[in-house]
Amino acid sequence: MSKTRKRAEYNSKRERAAHMEQGRVKKILSFCRNIDGEIKLKNDVLRDYEDVYYTSRGSDMLDGMPRSKYQTSNPTEAIILNVPNSVYTAMQGIREDIERLAALKAAILTELDKLPLTHKNILYYFYIKGLQWVQISVRVNYSLTQCKKIRNRGLGFLAKHFAENDLIKNFNYPR
């Protein structure tokens, strides 16, 4: 094998390793569309936990009557003491998941914003908004074929940006 061929092969392997494949970028963008729903669901679960564990014991303690010497005197302490450790740990995990999902969506949209306007519009309309190709071509004033070509070029650009972003690259996406 000649030196130039080895070098070209090395460079292509390195480029492949440095860039995400476009299929993964498509999955990430499709997941981005569902992040708000995931956050809403997790907030509902968290609110359910809070309704069950924070209000029932706390409302008993807020009647204004003095308490005995060896009981907890602070209603907040009584509420917190009423929550089992496993539930508290689950609630903390849900809060952390919500923060991670919000940060992920912000990172994805930030990377998408770095693209040229036409690429950004087409990728946003197709993957985030879920519009059909006909609707997109009318909005951006390009033919269907041209829109798909621009999308493919945009996915290539976005693959480079996603590969450089640690949060996007290392996030544990659902299957």
Secondary structure, DSSP 4 states (H G I P E B T S, - for coil): --HHHHHHHHHHHHHHHHS--HHHHHHHHHHHHHHHHHHHHHHHHHHHHHHHHTHHHHHHHTS-----TTS---HHHHHHHTS-HHHHHHHHHHHHHHHHHHHHHHHHHHHHHTS-HHHHHHHIIIIIS---HHHHHHHHT--HHHHHHHHHHHHHHHHHHHHH-HHHHH-----
